[in-house]
Amino acid sequence: MSELRKRGLVTAVICSDPFLKLGKNQARVFGVPDLPLIMIPHPLGGLALDGVKQRAGVATPQVVNLIEEHIQ
């Protein structure tokens, strides 16, 4: 992901709440401290399909906003 970002591609990482600090630290370590983190509620693993759809519903507007910011 960091290499794609360094090449100028629109990239982000989907991250649940407890992993926010880790995501920010890893982005910094890999040289992309401005890497967007798309936040979803925790957990994702072990969810039924409805729970996964709910988290996708949370992530989708954030992804759309990120894309819109980069095409303007």
VMD Tcl script that builds the backbone (N, CA, C; Angstrom):
set m [mol new atoms 216]
animate dup $m
set s [atomselect $m all]
$s set {name element resname resid chain x y z} {
  {N N MET 1 A 0.818 -1.185 0.000}
  {CA C MET 1 A 0.000 0.000 0.000}
  {C C MET 1 A 0.866 1.254 0.000}
  {N N SER 2 A 1.913 1.238 0.803}
  {CA C SER 2 A 2.753 2.431 0.885}
  {C C SER 2 A 3.434 2.726 -0.441}
  {N N GLU 3 A 3.849 1.693 -1.160}
  {CA C GLU 3 A 4.501 1.908 -2.450}
  {C C GLU 3 A 3.529 2.505 -3.464}
  {N N LEU 4 A 2.277 2.070 -3.443}
  {CA C LEU 4 A 1.271 2.642 -4.340}
  {C C LEU 4 A 1.058 4.112 -4.016}
  {N N ARG 5 A 0.984 4.428 -2.745}
  {CA C ARG 5 A 0.796 5.814 -2.310}
  {C C ARG 5 A 1.976 6.682 -2.742}
  {N N LYS 6 A 3.177 6.153 -2.586}
  {CA C LYS 6 A 4.376 6.894 -2.978}
  {C C LYS 6 A 4.406 7.150 -4.488}
  {N N ARG 7 A 3.752 6.293 -5.253}
  {CA C ARG 7 A 3.694 6.469 -6.706}
  {C C ARG 7 A 2.570 7.415 -7.134}
  {N N GLY 8 A 1.856 7.964 -6.160}
  {CA C GLY 8 A 0.833 8.956 -6.457}
  {C C GLY 8 A -0.566 8.414 -6.655}
  {N N LEU 9 A -0.774 7.129 -6.397}
  {CA C LEU 9 A -2.112 6.554 -6.541}
  {C C LEU 9 A -2.953 6.860 -5.302}
  {N N VAL 10 A -4.237 6.997 -5.506}
  {CA C VAL 10 A -5.149 7.196 -4.386}
  {C C VAL 10 A -5.258 5.867 -3.642}
  {N N THR 11 A -4.843 5.870 -2.405}
  {CA C THR 11 A -4.859 4.652 -1.596}
  {C C THR 11 A -5.337 4.975 -0.196}
  {N N ALA 12 A -5.785 3.940 0.488}
  {CA C ALA 12 A -6.197 4.057 1.882}
  {C C ALA 12 A -6.173 2.672 2.493}
  {N N VAL 13 A -6.226 2.632 3.793}
  {CA C VAL 13 A -6.318 1.373 4.524}
  {C C VAL 13 A -7.611 1.394 5.320}
  {N N ILE 14 A -8.357 0.305 5.258}
  {CA C ILE 14 A -9.559 0.174 6.080}
  {C C ILE 14 A -9.119 -0.383 7.425}
  {N N CYS 15 A -9.520 0.304 8.470}
  {CA C CYS 15 A -9.001 0.037 9.804}
  {C C CYS 15 A -10.148 0.113 10.815}
  {N N SER 16 A -10.217 -0.861 11.719}
  {CA C SER 16 A -11.221 -0.762 12.778}
  {C C SER 16 A -10.643 0.015 13.958}
  {N N ASP 17 A -11.520 0.528 14.777}
  {CA C ASP 17 A -11.174 1.455 15.853}
  {C C ASP 17 A -9.943 1.067 16.689}
  {N N PRO 18 A -9.841 -0.174 17.187}
  {CA C PRO 18 A -8.695 -0.494 18.044}
  {C C PRO 18 A -7.348 -0.456 17.332}
  {N N PHE 19 A -7.357 -0.463 16.009}
  {CA C PHE 19 A -6.114 -0.506 15.250}
  {C C PHE 19 A -5.710 0.852 14.678}
  {N N LEU 20 A -6.388 1.914 15.092}
  {CA C LEU 20 A -6.089 3.253 14.586}
  {C C LEU 20 A -4.644 3.657 14.886}
  {N N LYS 21 A -4.219 3.528 16.112}
  {CA C LYS 21 A -2.859 3.918 16.487}
  {C C LYS 21 A -1.832 3.089 15.716}
  {N N LEU 22 A -2.053 1.787 15.612}
  {CA C LEU 22 A -1.140 0.924 14.864}
  {C C LEU 22 A -1.098 1.333 13.395}
  {N N GLY 23 A -2.250 1.615 12.813}
  {CA C GLY 23 A -2.303 2.030 11.414}
  {C C GLY 23 A -1.524 3.311 11.172}
  {N N LYS 24 A -1.672 4.283 12.048}
  {CA C LYS 24 A -0.940 5.548 11.920}
  {C C LYS 24 A 0.564 5.326 12.062}
  {N N ASN 25 A 0.941 4.494 13.028}
  {CA C ASN 25 A 2.367 4.223 13.234}
  {C C ASN 25 A 2.971 3.493 12.035}
  {N N GLN 26 A 2.266 2.506 11.523}
  {CA C GLN 26 A 2.773 1.753 10.374}
  {C C GLN 26 A 2.888 2.650 9.141}
  {N N ALA 27 A 1.923 3.517 8.942}
  {CA C ALA 27 A 1.993 4.441 7.806}
  {C C ALA 27 A 3.241 5.317 7.919}
  {N N ARG 28 A 3.499 5.809 9.112}
  {CA C ARG 28 A 4.689 6.637 9.339}
  {C C ARG 28 A 5.963 5.833 9.091}
  {N N VAL 29 A 6.040 4.619 9.627}
  {CA C VAL 29 A 7.223 3.780 9.481}
  {C C VAL 29 A 7.498 3.484 8.003}
  {N N PHE 30 A 6.443 3.287 7.223}
  {CA C PHE 30 A 6.612 2.968 5.811}
  {C C PHE 30 A 6.714 4.206 4.930}
  {N N GLY 31 A 6.805 5.376 5.552}
  {CA C GLY 31 A 7.096 6.596 4.811}
  {C C GLY 31 A 5.905 7.287 4.185}
  {N N VAL 32 A 4.708 6.965 4.642}
  {CA C VAL 32 A 3.502 7.621 4.113}
  {C C VAL 32 A 2.606 8.069 5.278}
  {N N PRO 33 A 3.093 9.026 6.070}
  {CA C PRO 33 A 2.331 9.433 7.250}
  {C C PRO 33 A 0.976 10.045 6.924}
  {N N ASP 34 A 0.774 10.445 5.667}
  {CA C ASP 34 A -0.511 11.020 5.268}
  {C C ASP 34 A -1.463 9.972 4.693}
  {N N LEU 35 A -1.121 8.694 4.810}
  {CA C LEU 35 A -1.981 7.628 4.296}
  {C C LEU 35 A -3.344 7.677 4.984}
  {N N PRO 36 A -4.426 7.829 4.223}
  {CA C PRO 36 A -5.745 7.876 4.847}
  {C C PRO 36 A -6.126 6.529 5.457}
  {N N LEU 37 A -6.749 6.587 6.614}
  {CA C LEU 37 A -7.291 5.397 7.260}
  {C C LEU 37 A -8.806 5.496 7.218}
  {N N ILE 38 A -9.423 4.541 6.568}
  {CA C ILE 38 A -10.880 4.466 6.485}
  {C C ILE 38 A -11.340 3.710 7.724}
  {N N MET 39 A -12.048 4.403 8.607}
  {CA C MET 39 A -12.412 3.824 9.894}
  {C C MET 39 A -13.759 3.106 9.842}
  {N N ILE 40 A -13.766 1.886 10.383}
  {CA C ILE 40 A -14.998 1.116 10.542}
  {C C ILE 40 A -15.077 0.638 11.991}
  {N N PRO 41 A -16.280 0.321 12.463}
  {CA C PRO 41 A -16.406 -0.210 13.817}
  {C C PRO 41 A -15.759 -1.598 13.940}
  {N N HIS 42 A -15.276 -1.885 15.103}
  {CA C HIS 42 A -14.688 -3.183 15.418}
  {C C HIS 42 A -15.783 -4.081 15.986}
  {N N PRO 43 A -15.794 -5.348 15.768}
  {CA C PRO 43 A -14.869 -6.143 14.966}
  {C C PRO 43 A -15.385 -6.315 13.542}
  {N N LEU 44 A -14.545 -6.882 12.701}
  {CA C LEU 44 A -14.976 -7.290 11.368}
  {C C LEU 44 A -15.008 -8.812 11.288}
  {N N GLY 45 A -14.021 -9.446 11.847}
  {CA C GLY 45 A -13.958 -10.910 11.828}
  {C C GLY 45 A -15.102 -11.538 12.601}
  {N N GLY 46 A -15.615 -12.612 12.056}
  {CA C GLY 46 A -16.666 -13.367 12.738}
  {C C GLY 46 A -18.061 -12.798 12.600}
  {N N LEU 47 A -18.219 -11.744 11.795}
  {CA C LEU 47 A -19.540 -11.142 11.631}
  {C C LEU 47 A -20.380 -11.893 10.606}
  {N N ALA 48 A -21.667 -11.860 10.814}
  {CA C ALA 48 A -22.598 -12.349 9.801}
  {C C ALA 48 A -22.620 -11.338 8.654}
  {N N LEU 49 A -23.170 -11.734 7.526}
  {CA C LEU 49 A -23.184 -10.897 6.336}
  {C C LEU 49 A -23.793 -9.523 6.600}
  {N N ASP 50 A -24.840 -9.450 7.407}
  {CA C ASP 50 A -25.456 -8.151 7.704}
  {C C ASP 50 A -24.475 -7.206 8.420}
  {N N GLY 51 A -23.659 -7.744 9.298}
  {CA C GLY 51 A -22.666 -6.927 9.989}
  {C C GLY 51 A -21.584 -6.426 9.048}
  {N N VAL 52 A -21.192 -7.277 8.115}
  {CA C VAL 52 A -20.195 -6.876 7.120}
  {C C VAL 52 A -20.777 -5.781 6.225}
  {N N LYS 53 A -22.033 -5.935 5.823}
  {CA C LYS 53 A -22.697 -4.917 5.001}
  {C C LYS 53 A -22.778 -3.591 5.747}
  {N N GLN 54 A -23.039 -3.645 7.042}
  {CA C GLN 54 A -23.106 -2.420 7.847}
  {C C GLN 54 A -21.762 -1.712 7.850}
  {N N ARG 55 A -20.687 -2.458 8.009}
  {CA C ARG 55 A -19.368 -1.841 8.014}
  {C C ARG 55 A -18.996 -1.304 6.636}
  {N N ALA 56 A -19.413 -2.008 5.603}
  {CA C ALA 56 A -19.198 -1.501 4.241}
  {C C ALA 56 A -19.956 -0.191 4.052}
  {N N GLY 57 A -21.140 -0.100 4.642}
  {CA C GLY 57 A -21.909 1.137 4.570}
  {C C GLY 57 A -21.229 2.296 5.273}
  {N N VAL 58 A -20.457 2.001 6.302}
  {CA C VAL 58 A -19.688 3.028 7.011}
  {C C VAL 58 A -18.473 3.432 6.179}
  {N N ALA 59 A -17.820 2.460 5.553}
  {CA C ALA 59 A -16.588 2.728 4.802}
  {C C ALA 59 A -16.857 3.415 3.471}
  {N N THR 60 A -17.946 3.068 2.798}
  {CA C THR 60 A -18.190 3.554 1.441}
  {C C THR 60 A -18.181 5.077 1.323}
  {N N PRO 61 A -18.891 5.822 2.161}
  {CA C PRO 61 A -18.842 7.287 2.023}
  {C C PRO 61 A -17.435 7.853 2.225}
  {N N GLN 62 A -16.653 7.221 3.093}
  {CA C GLN 62 A -15.285 7.686 3.314}
  {C C GLN 62 A -14.427 7.464 2.072}
  {N N VAL 63 A -14.624 6.328 1.410}
  {CA C VAL 63 A -13.885 6.036 0.181}
  {C C VAL 63 A -14.292 7.014 -0.914}
  {N N VAL 64 A -15.589 7.258 -1.049}
  {CA C VAL 64 A -16.074 8.204 -2.059}
  {C C VAL 64 A -15.488 9.591 -1.808}
  {N N ASN 65 A -15.483 10.047 -0.558}
  {CA C ASN 65 A -14.908 11.354 -0.226}
  {C C ASN 65 A -13.431 11.422 -0.590}
  {N N LEU 66 A -12.707 10.370 -0.310}
  {CA C LEU 66 A -11.281 10.326 -0.634}
  {C C LEU 66 A -11.072 10.454 -2.143}
  {N N ILE 67 A -11.843 9.735 -2.918}
  {CA C ILE 67 A -11.725 9.794 -4.376}
  {C C ILE 67 A -12.095 11.175 -4.891}
  {N N GLU 68 A -13.180 11.717 -4.365}
  {CA C GLU 68 A -13.613 13.050 -4.806}
  {C C GLU 68 A -12.558 14.119 -4.516}
  {N N GLU 69 A -11.888 14.005 -3.368}
  {CA C GLU 69 A -10.843 14.967 -3.020}
  {C C GLU 69 A -9.696 14.941 -4.021}
  {N N HIS 70 A -9.426 13.785 -4.585}
  {CA C HIS 70 A -8.283 13.633 -5.471}
  {C C HIS 70 A -8.598 13.895 -6.943}
  {N N ILE 71 A -9.877 14.002 -7.287}
  {CA C ILE 71 A -10.195 14.254 -8.688}
  {C C ILE 71 A -10.528 15.715 -8.930}
  {N N GLN 72 A -10.578 16.497 -7.886}
  {CA C GLN 72 A -10.905 17.916 -8.039}
  {C C GLN 72 A -9.678 18.732 -8.327}
}
mol reanalyze $m
mol bondsrecalc $m
mol representation Tube
mol addrep $m
